[in-house]
């Protein structure tokens, strides 16, 4: 009896050793498969980011010798209104690129889920998602034509008797940033709608049936059931759209190039100007590092909140 127990124990131990070796082998093979992607990520993302952090502490024109500046570049960003204003403009774009598309996406997805769940809904989702397929440069050019003084939008306003409100939307100091924001809403609405609609399809219909039996209205169902259960999808939408707003470059550069004046200047545009036009690599790197820090400060709390269990 004792001998059989010892054999059983030795067999169990040997099996555990074999399983551990097999699992370790699978882990090593998995890392080997991931190694090329990790090397590319380190080469094209991590290394440039670390180099930007280093350059941010120097004064450098990109060619000559570097001069130690310490925190002077960061201090310059906080003291110069035109540089600090780019960060303010980026946060203003968050309203248009993030909050409005997510809110409208929730409403549109809820309506499509209720009214048009079949082919009509699929067609509507396809049409809304098309701006995601169009290159952002092309979208900026198209909307530049539409928002120009002789553009279609002004022609429509004149046709309906609102000619007094026509203007060069992208050339107006007060309306340029909201106009760029409108382009962002158009681009990101389809992404938010499709993602949120996909989340709604996994919700249990019995929850809505119970709410209707209790006399709940559509708005009550939307607020009490749909929104709380789509917490994760909303978190993803907010994360993606806020990063798009804070790191905006393509649409702004093509449509306004940061003008008129600095009314639509965002950190991405300013980094480009400082680095490639003014050859102030250190200052551009400091602004890039600050932008990365702002993105992390904004995104990490959203990720944590969206993962909390209610």
Secondary structure as GFF3:
##gff-version 3
##sequence-region A 1 310
A	DSSP	alpha_helix	2	41	.	.	.	ID=ss1
A	DSSP	pi_helix	42	46	.	.	.	ID=ss2
A	DSSP	alpha_helix	47	55	.	.	.	ID=ss3
A	DSSP	beta_strand	58	59	.	.	.	ID=ss4
A	DSSP	beta_strand	67	68	.	.	.	ID=ss5
A	DSSP	alpha_helix	72	79	.	.	.	ID=ss6
A	DSSP	alpha_helix	81	94	.	.	.	ID=ss7
A	DSSP	pi_helix	95	100	.	.	.	ID=ss8
A	DSSP	alpha_helix	101	115	.	.	.	ID=ss9
A	DSSP	alpha_helix	119	133	.	.	.	ID=ss10
A	DSSP	alpha_helix	136	146	.	.	.	ID=ss11
A	DSSP	alpha_helix	152	159	.	.	.	ID=ss12
A	DSSP	three_ten_helix	163	165	.	.	.	ID=ss13
A	DSSP	three_ten_helix	169	171	.	.	.	ID=ss14
A	DSSP	alpha_helix	176	201	.	.	.	ID=ss15
A	DSSP	alpha_helix	205	213	.	.	.	ID=ss16
A	DSSP	alpha_helix	218	221	.	.	.	ID=ss17
A	DSSP	pi_helix	222	226	.	.	.	ID=ss18
A	DSSP	alpha_helix	227	229	.	.	.	ID=ss19
A	DSSP	alpha_helix	231	246	.	.	.	ID=ss20
A	DSSP	alpha_helix	250	255	.	.	.	ID=ss21
A	DSSP	alpha_helix	267	272	.	.	.	ID=ss22
A	DSSP	pi_helix	273	277	.	.	.	ID=ss23
A	DSSP	alpha_helix	281	307	.	.	.	ID=ss24
###
